[in-house]
Amino acid sequence: MVEDGGGEEEAEGESGEMPAAAAAPTLQRCNGFLPGKEAEDGGGRAAPAAAAEAEAMLAAGGGRLETRLSRRRLAVLAVFSCYSLVNAFQWIQYSILSNVFAGFYGVSFTQIDWLSMVYMVAYVPLILPATWLLDARGLRLTALLGAGLNGLGAWLKCASLAPDRYPLTLAAQAVCAVAQVFILGLPSRIASVWFGPTEVSTACAVAVLGNQLGTAIGFLLPPVLVPNTPNDLNLMAHNISIMFYGTAIVSTLLFFLTAVVFEEKPKYPPSHSQAVLQTMPPEHYSYKQSIINLFKNIPFVLLLISYGIMTGAFYSVSTLLNQMIVTHYEGEEVNAGRIGLTLVVAGMVGSIICGLWLDYTKTYKQTTLIVYILSFIGLLVFTFTLDLGYLIVVFVTGGVLGFFMTGYLPLGFEFAVEITYPESEGTSSGLLNASAQIFGIVFTLVQGKLTTDYSPRAGNLFLCAWIFVGIILTALIKSDLRRHNVNSGIMNLDVKAVSGDS
């Protein structure tokens, strides 16, 4: 069926209606804040005035709100995943060829590491303006900025194909880093706005999967396209140009696809929790108050730190993987890339499994804690088997590490949305990513120093100590599944209403 005025087809499957009578009680049961409004008496229930306004709006609209799934949601998710993939590819393409680019530009390994760390440095000061833009101007504009800057940075890299143009390639990477600010916070927003309650965690995992797949391709493809030819810089420049121009062309195509596919939101909300949020009057939202509310939410603050530790450790391991492998296995740059690929592909599998598991069980805290503990064990095993002299062992331990460490990423996003509902998904995700970038910068600098001055084992043990701290913090989080309670509460009320009518 084609929706009136929207030109968008209604999806097969779930649809429903939410009685106005059910909406207001559910708003009052939310154990959190309405956007821009503090809870009464320090917590517990949302502002009664806001609930009354939402009920009045529902009544004025005929007393019922339809929820439907749009077919367009799959195209939105696919396009976002693809340009997120390209952005992640551009992040890691220098680090996995650190010795090649250090020789080509005539710079130190630390300067090549900054081509990765600039992604982290740019994110921290820009995340608050970016999340404000997402809340104030919406999903479509934010997506276009991310895809457009991604393409611009890729074309600037094409102009940096000369040994004396390291500053230009750093500037180009900085543009890609700014693009990342408009990308990393979108998975949970896209999942919540476009997908139903039984698929939202899986959709978030798939959105994060695109970024992980980009990292995986970034580990695999550059060592194949750009072999180390230190005695022939012209050949090296030619090989690098193939990689840079190919990335630029793909980025440009994805920008145009984003312009065609992305819409702000579907015509009908996909879930009851989204329907409730869409009935809230705009004057009840304050970005500043939303930030304050999040930092008053103790479980979210604990998650903010623990997520930063885990994801920052992943960024550090990814950035320094080439150096760790080459230290013990000289001349194995291609296998270093393959090990990175194994790490990320295993993590992609972990992400999907965790997303499906969360949609089925809603055991957010338990799953997050278990994955955190297994990541700690995986890093310990990887650390003490790295120097055994058997690459096959490194492939296996790297895969196990990646399955849990990379598989954790979407768990943090979805856990944050659950314990902070109805605050903006973009704001909570943005703060989580900012924490990850800060920890990533510190971890990469310290682990890089320990790896250079002592050994890869010293650097990895430094990360292990921090991940152990993250386990403790995760165990302290009190899980309150607010969004899930809203969906479940309204559906139960719907069932009672139907039974009463009959």
C-alpha positions as CSV (number, residue, x, y, z in Angstrom):
1,M,0.0,0.0,0.0
2,V,1.3,3.5,-0.8
3,E,1.0,6.0,1.9
4,D,-0.9,9.2,1.1
5,G,1.3,12.1,0.3
6,G,4.5,10.4,1.2
7,G,5.1,8.1,-1.7
8,E,6.4,5.5,0.8
9,E,5.1,1.9,0.9
10,E,3.8,0.5,4.1
11,A,5.9,-2.4,5.3
12,E,4.6,-5.9,5.6
13,G,4.2,-7.2,9.1
14,E,3.8,-5.2,12.3
15,S,1.3,-2.4,12.6
16,G,-0.9,-1.3,15.4
17,E,-2.7,1.5,17.1
18,M,-2.0,3.1,20.5
19,P,-5.0,4.2,22.5
20,A,-4.8,7.7,23.9
21,A,-5.7,6.3,27.3
22,A,-2.7,4.2,27.3
23,A,-0.2,6.9,26.4
24,A,-0.5,9.1,29.4
25,P,-0.1,6.5,32.1
26,T,2.9,5.1,30.3
27,L,4.6,8.5,30.2
28,Q,4.1,8.8,34.0
29,R,5.6,5.4,34.5
30,C,8.8,6.3,32.7
31,N,11.6,6.3,35.4
32,G,13.4,9.2,33.9
33,F,13.1,12.7,32.4
34,L,11.1,14.0,29.6
35,P,13.4,15.8,27.2
36,G,14.3,19.2,28.8
37,K,12.4,18.5,32.0
38,E,13.8,17.4,35.3
39,A,12.0,14.7,37.2
40,E,10.0,15.7,40.2
41,D,11.5,15.2,43.6
42,G,14.9,14.2,42.1
43,G,13.8,11.2,40.0
44,G,11.2,8.6,39.3
45,R,8.3,10.1,37.2
46,A,8.1,12.5,34.3
47,A,6.5,15.9,34.6
48,P,2.6,15.6,34.8
49,A,2.2,18.7,32.7
50,A,4.1,17.1,29.8
51,A,2.0,13.9,30.2
52,A,-1.2,15.9,30.1
53,E,-0.1,17.8,27.0
54,A,0.8,14.5,25.3
55,E,-2.6,13.1,26.2
56,A,-4.4,16.2,24.9
57,M,-2.5,15.9,21.6
58,L,-3.5,12.3,21.2
59,A,-7.1,13.1,21.9
60,A,-7.1,16.0,19.4
61,G,-5.7,13.6,16.8
62,G,-8.6,11.2,17.2
63,G,-7.4,9.3,20.3
64,R,-5.2,6.8,18.5
65,L,-1.8,6.7,16.9
66,E,-0.8,4.1,14.3
67,T,2.5,2.3,14.4
68,R,3.9,0.8,11.2
69,L,7.2,-0.4,9.8
70,S,8.3,1.3,6.6
71,R,10.2,-0.6,3.9
72,R,12.4,2.4,3.4
73,R,14.1,1.6,6.8
74,L,16.1,-1.1,5.1
75,A,17.5,1.3,2.4
76,V,18.3,3.9,5.1
77,L,20.2,1.4,7.1
78,A,22.0,0.0,4.1
79,V,23.2,3.4,2.8
80,F,24.3,4.6,6.3
81,S,26.2,1.4,6.8
82,C,28.0,1.8,3.5
83,Y,29.2,5.4,4.0
84,S,30.1,4.6,7.6
85,L,32.2,1.7,6.2
86,V,34.1,4.1,3.9
87,N,34.8,6.5,6.8
88,A,36.2,3.6,8.9
89,F,38.3,2.4,6.0
90,Q,39.8,5.9,5.7
91,W,40.6,5.9,9.4
92,I,42.7,2.7,9.5
93,Q,44.3,2.8,6.0
94,Y,47.3,4.7,7.2
95,S,47.9,2.8,10.4
96,I,48.0,-0.7,8.8
97,L,50.7,0.6,6.4
98,S,52.5,2.7,9.0
99,N,56.0,1.7,7.8
100,V,55.0,2.3,4.1
101,F,53.6,5.8,4.7
102,A,56.4,6.7,7.1
103,G,58.9,5.9,4.3
104,F,56.8,7.7,1.6
105,Y,56.3,10.9,3.5
106,G,59.7,10.8,5.3
107,V,58.1,11.1,8.7
108,S,58.2,9.3,12.0
109,F,55.9,6.5,13.1
110,T,54.4,8.9,15.7
111,Q,53.4,11.2,12.9
112,I,51.7,8.4,11.1
113,D,49.9,7.4,14.3
114,W,48.5,10.9,14.4
115,L,46.8,10.2,11.1
116,S,44.7,7.8,13.1
117,M,44.5,9.8,16.3
118,V,43.2,12.9,14.5
119,Y,39.9,11.0,14.3
120,M,39.8,10.9,18.1
121,V,41.1,14.4,18.6
122,A,38.5,16.0,16.3
123,Y,35.6,14.1,17.9
124,V,35.9,15.5,21.4
125,P,35.4,19.2,20.8
126,L,32.9,18.7,18.0
127,I,30.5,16.1,19.5
128,L,28.4,18.6,21.4
129,P,27.7,20.8,18.4
130,A,27.1,17.7,16.3
131,T,24.6,16.2,18.7
132,W,22.9,19.6,19.0
133,L,22.6,19.7,15.2
134,L,21.2,16.2,15.1
135,D,18.5,17.2,17.7
136,A,17.8,20.7,16.2
137,R,18.0,20.0,12.5
138,G,17.4,16.3,12.3
139,L,18.7,13.1,10.9
140,R,18.7,13.9,7.2
141,L,21.0,17.0,7.4
142,T,23.4,15.2,9.8
143,A,23.6,12.2,7.4
144,L,24.3,14.4,4.4
145,L,27.1,16.3,6.3
146,G,28.7,13.0,7.3
147,A,28.6,11.6,3.7
148,G,29.6,14.9,2.1
149,L,32.6,15.5,4.4
150,N,33.7,11.9,3.9
151,G,33.8,12.4,0.2
152,L,35.6,15.8,0.5
153,G,38.3,14.3,2.7
154,A,38.8,11.4,0.2
155,W,39.3,13.8,-2.7
156,L,41.8,16.0,-0.7
157,K,43.9,12.8,-0.1
158,C,44.2,12.4,-3.9
159,A,46.0,15.8,-3.9
160,S,48.5,14.7,-1.3
161,L,50.3,12.1,-3.5
162,A,53.8,13.5,-3.1
163,P,56.5,12.8,-0.5
164,D,56.5,16.5,0.7
165,R,52.7,16.7,1.3
166,Y,52.3,15.1,4.7
167,P,50.6,18.3,6.0
168,L,47.9,18.0,3.2
169,T,47.2,14.3,3.9
170,L,46.9,15.2,7.6
171,A,44.4,18.0,6.7
172,A,42.5,15.6,4.5
173,Q,42.3,13.0,7.3
174,A,41.1,15.8,9.6
175,V,38.2,16.4,7.3
176,C,37.3,12.7,7.4
177,A,37.6,12.9,11.1
178,V,35.0,15.7,11.2
179,A,32.8,13.5,9.0
180,Q,33.1,10.8,11.6
181,V,31.5,13.1,14.2
182,F,28.3,13.1,12.1
183,I,28.4,9.3,11.7
184,L,29.2,7.6,14.9
185,G,26.2,8.9,16.9
186,L,23.6,7.8,14.3
187,P,23.2,4.0,14.7
188,S,21.0,4.1,17.8
189,R,19.0,7.1,16.4
190,I,18.4,5.3,13.1
191,A,17.4,2.1,14.9
192,S,15.0,3.9,17.2
193,V,13.4,6.2,14.7
194,W,13.0,3.7,11.8
195,F,12.8,0.2,13.4
196,G,10.3,-1.7,15.6
197,P,10.8,-2.8,19.2
198,T,11.6,-6.4,18.2
199,E,14.3,-5.4,15.7
200,V,15.8,-2.2,17.1
201,S,18.9,-3.8,18.8
202,T,19.6,-5.9,15.6
203,A,19.3,-2.7,13.5
204,C,21.7,-0.9,15.7
205,A,24.2,-3.8,15.5
206,V,23.9,-3.8,11.7
207,A,24.5,0.0,11.6
208,V,27.6,-0.4,13.8
209,L,28.6,-3.4,11.6
210,G,29.1,-1.1,8.6
211,N,31.8,0.8,10.6
212,Q,33.4,-2.5,11.7
213,L,33.4,-3.9,8.1
214,G,35.1,-0.7,7.0
215,T,37.9,-1.3,9.5
216,A,38.1,-4.9,8.4
217,I,38.5,-3.9,4.7
218,G,41.0,-1.2,5.9
219,F,43.1,-4.0,7.4
220,L,42.9,-6.3,4.4
221,L,42.9,-4.1,1.2
222,P,45.7,-1.5,1.7
223,P,48.5,-4.0,2.2
224,V,47.4,-5.7,-1.0
225,L,47.1,-2.5,-3.0
226,V,50.2,-0.8,-1.6
227,P,53.1,-3.3,-1.1
228,N,56.2,-1.9,0.5
229,T,58.5,-0.7,-2.3
230,P,61.0,1.6,-0.5
231,N,63.4,1.7,-3.5
232,D,60.7,2.9,-5.9
233,L,58.7,5.9,-4.6
234,N,57.1,6.5,-8.0
235,L,55.6,3.0,-7.9
236,M,54.6,3.5,-4.3
237,A,52.8,6.8,-5.2
238,H,51.0,5.0,-8.1
239,N,49.8,2.3,-5.8
240,I,48.6,4.8,-3.2
241,S,46.8,6.7,-5.9
242,I,44.7,3.7,-6.8
243,M,43.6,3.3,-3.2
244,F,42.9,7.1,-2.8
245,Y,41.0,7.6,-6.0
246,G,38.9,4.5,-5.6
247,T,37.9,5.6,-2.1
248,A,37.0,9.1,-3.4
249,I,34.8,7.8,-6.2
250,V,32.9,5.4,-3.9
251,S,32.5,8.2,-1.3
252,T,31.0,10.5,-3.9
253,L,28.5,7.9,-5.1
254,L,27.4,7.2,-1.5
255,F,26.8,11.0,-0.9
256,F,24.3,11.1,-3.8
257,L,22.6,7.9,-2.5
258,T,22.3,9.5,0.9
259,A,20.6,12.5,-0.6
260,V,18.1,10.2,-2.4
261,V,17.4,7.7,0.3
262,F,17.5,9.5,3.7
263,E,14.3,11.0,5.1
264,E,13.9,12.5,8.5
265,K,11.5,9.8,9.8
266,P,8.9,7.4,8.5
267,K,5.3,8.7,8.1
268,Y,4.2,6.5,11.0
269,P,6.2,5.8,14.2
270,P,7.6,2.2,14.2
271,S,7.1,1.7,18.0
272,H,5.0,2.8,20.8
273,S,8.0,4.5,22.6
274,Q,8.6,6.6,19.4
275,A,4.9,7.4,19.2
276,V,5.0,8.7,22.8
277,L,8.0,10.9,22.0
278,Q,6.5,12.3,18.9
279,T,3.5,13.5,20.8
280,M,5.7,15.6,23.1
281,P,5.4,19.3,22.4
282,P,8.7,20.8,21.0
283,E,8.8,23.3,23.9
284,H,9.5,20.5,26.3
285,Y,12.9,19.8,24.7
286,S,16.0,21.6,25.9
287,Y,19.4,20.3,24.6
288,K,21.2,21.9,27.5
289,Q,18.9,20.3,30.0
290,S,19.1,17.0,28.2
291,I,22.9,17.0,28.7
292,I,22.4,17.9,32.4
293,N,19.9,15.1,32.8
294,L,22.3,12.5,31.3
295,F,25.2,13.5,33.7
296,K,22.8,13.3,36.6
297,N,22.0,9.7,35.6
298,I,24.5,7.7,37.6
299,P,24.1,4.4,35.7
300,F,24.8,6.3,32.4
301,V,27.9,8.0,33.9
302,L,29.2,4.6,34.9
303,L,28.5,3.3,31.4
304,L,30.1,6.4,29.9
305,I,33.4,5.5,31.5
306,S,33.3,1.8,31.0
307,Y,32.3,2.2,27.3
308,G,35.1,4.6,26.9
309,I,37.6,2.2,28.4
310,M,36.6,-0.7,26.2
311,T,36.2,1.2,22.9
312,G,39.3,3.2,23.5
313,A,41.3,0.0,24.1
314,F,39.9,-1.3,20.7
315,Y,41.0,1.9,19.0
316,S,44.5,1.6,20.5
317,V,44.9,-2.1,19.6
318,S,43.7,-1.3,16.0
319,T,46.1,1.6,15.6
320,L,49.2,-0.2,16.9
321,L,48.5,-3.7,15.5
322,N,50.9,-3.3,12.7
323,Q,53.7,-2.3,15.0
324,M,52.9,-5.2,17.4
325,I,52.9,-7.8,14.7
326,V,56.0,-6.5,12.9
327,T,58.0,-6.3,16.2
328,H,57.7,-10.1,16.6
329,Y,57.2,-11.1,12.9
330,E,59.4,-9.0,10.7
331,G,58.3,-8.4,7.1
332,E,54.7,-9.7,7.8
333,E,52.8,-6.5,7.0
334,V,50.3,-8.4,4.8
335,N,49.6,-10.9,7.6
336,A,49.3,-8.0,10.1
337,G,46.5,-6.7,7.9
338,R,44.9,-10.2,7.7
339,I,45.1,-10.5,11.5
340,G,43.3,-7.1,11.8
341,L,40.7,-8.4,9.3
342,T,40.2,-11.5,11.4
343,L,39.8,-9.4,14.6
344,V,37.2,-7.2,13.0
345,V,35.3,-9.9,11.1
346,A,35.0,-11.9,14.2
347,G,33.7,-8.8,16.0
348,M,31.1,-8.3,13.3
349,V,29.8,-11.8,14.0
350,G,29.8,-10.9,17.7
351,S,27.9,-7.7,17.1
352,I,25.1,-9.4,15.1
353,I,24.8,-12.3,17.7
354,C,24.7,-9.8,20.6
355,G,22.1,-7.7,18.7
356,L,19.8,-10.7,18.1
357,W,20.3,-11.8,21.7
358,L,19.3,-8.4,23.1
359,D,16.2,-8.3,20.9
360,Y,15.2,-11.7,22.2
361,T,16.1,-11.5,25.9
362,K,16.4,-7.7,26.8
363,T,19.2,-8.7,29.2
364,Y,21.3,-5.6,28.6
365,K,23.4,-5.5,31.8
366,Q,24.0,-9.2,32.0
367,T,25.1,-9.4,28.3
368,T,27.3,-6.3,28.5
369,L,29.0,-7.5,31.7
370,I,29.7,-11.0,30.3
371,V,31.1,-9.6,27.0
372,Y,33.3,-7.2,29.0
373,I,34.8,-10.0,31.1
374,L,35.4,-12.2,28.1
375,S,37.1,-9.3,26.3
376,F,39.4,-9.0,29.3
377,I,40.3,-12.7,29.1
378,G,40.7,-12.5,25.3
379,L,43.2,-9.6,25.6
380,L,45.2,-11.5,28.3
381,V,45.4,-14.6,26.0
382,F,46.4,-12.4,23.0
383,T,49.1,-10.7,25.0
384,F,50.8,-13.8,26.3
385,T,50.7,-15.7,23.0
386,L,51.8,-12.8,20.7
387,D,55.5,-13.6,20.9
388,L,55.3,-17.4,20.7
389,G,56.5,-17.4,17.0
390,Y,53.4,-19.0,15.5
391,L,51.3,-16.6,13.4
392,I,48.4,-19.1,13.3
393,V,48.1,-18.7,17.1
394,V,47.9,-14.9,16.7
395,F,45.2,-15.3,14.1
396,V,43.1,-17.4,16.5
397,T,43.6,-15.3,19.6
398,G,43.1,-12.1,17.6
399,G,39.8,-13.5,16.3
400,V,38.6,-14.4,19.8
401,L,39.6,-10.9,21.1
402,G,37.8,-9.3,18.2
403,F,34.6,-11.3,18.7
404,F,34.1,-9.9,22.2
405,M,35.8,-6.5,22.1
406,T,34.3,-5.4,18.8
407,G,31.1,-7.1,19.5
408,Y,30.7,-4.9,22.6
409,L,30.3,-1.7,20.6
410,P,26.6,-1.9,19.8
411,L,25.8,-3.3,23.3
412,G,26.9,0.0,24.8
413,F,24.8,2.1,22.4
414,E,21.6,0.1,23.1
415,F,22.2,-0.2,26.9
416,A,22.6,3.6,27.0
417,V,19.3,4.2,25.1
418,E,17.5,1.9,27.5
419,I,18.7,3.5,30.7
420,T,18.4,7.1,29.5
421,Y,15.0,7.0,27.6
422,P,13.4,9.4,26.7
423,E,16.5,11.4,26.3
424,S,17.8,11.8,22.7
425,E,19.6,8.7,21.4
426,G,22.0,10.9,19.4
427,T,23.1,12.7,22.6
428,S,23.7,9.6,24.6
429,S,25.5,7.9,21.7
430,G,27.6,11.1,21.1
431,L,28.7,11.2,24.7
432,L,29.7,7.6,24.6
433,N,31.7,8.1,21.5
434,A,33.4,11.2,23.0
435,S,34.4,9.1,26.0
436,A,35.8,6.5,23.6
437,Q,37.8,9.0,21.7
438,I,39.4,10.5,24.9
439,F,40.4,7.1,26.2
440,G,41.5,6.1,22.7
441,I,43.9,9.1,22.5
442,V,45.4,8.4,25.9
443,F,45.6,4.7,25.4
444,T,47.2,5.0,22.0
445,L,49.9,7.4,23.2
446,V,50.7,5.4,26.3
447,Q,50.5,2.0,24.7
448,G,52.6,3.2,21.7
449,K,55.2,4.6,24.1
450,L,55.3,1.3,26.1
451,T,55.4,-0.8,22.9
452,T,58.3,1.3,21.5
453,D,60.4,1.6,24.7
454,Y,59.7,-1.9,26.2
455,S,57.6,-4.4,24.3
456,P,54.1,-5.0,22.9
457,R,53.4,-7.1,26.1
458,A,53.9,-4.0,28.3
459,G,51.5,-2.0,26.2
460,N,48.8,-4.7,26.2
461,L,49.1,-5.3,30.0
462,F,48.4,-1.6,30.4
463,L,45.2,-2.0,28.6
464,C,44.3,-5.1,30.5
465,A,44.5,-3.2,33.8
466,W,42.1,-0.6,32.5
467,I,39.6,-3.1,31.2
468,F,39.6,-4.7,34.6
469,V,38.5,-1.3,36.0
470,G,35.8,-1.3,33.3
471,I,34.4,-4.6,34.5
472,I,34.0,-3.3,38.0
473,L,32.2,-0.2,36.8
474,T,29.9,-2.2,34.5
475,A,29.0,-4.5,37.5
476,L,27.9,-1.3,39.4
477,I,25.4,-0.2,36.8
478,K,21.8,-0.5,38.0
479,S,19.8,-1.6,35.0
480,D,16.4,0.2,34.4
481,L,15.1,-0.6,31.0
482,R,12.9,2.5,30.4
483,R,12.3,2.2,26.7
484,H,11.5,-1.5,26.9
485,N,9.1,-0.8,29.8
486,V,7.3,1.8,27.8
487,N,6.8,-0.5,24.8
488,S,5.7,-3.4,27.1
489,G,3.4,-1.3,29.2
490,I,1.5,0.1,26.3
491,M,1.2,-3.2,24.6
492,N,-0.2,-4.7,27.7
493,L,-2.7,-1.9,28.0
494,D,-3.7,-2.4,24.4
495,V,-4.4,-6.1,25.1
496,K,-6.5,-5.2,28.1
497,A,-8.4,-2.5,26.1
498,V,-9.2,-5.0,23.4
499,S,-10.3,-7.6,25.9
500,G,-12.5,-5.1,27.6
501,D,-14.1,-4.1,24.2
502,S,-14.9,-7.7,23.4
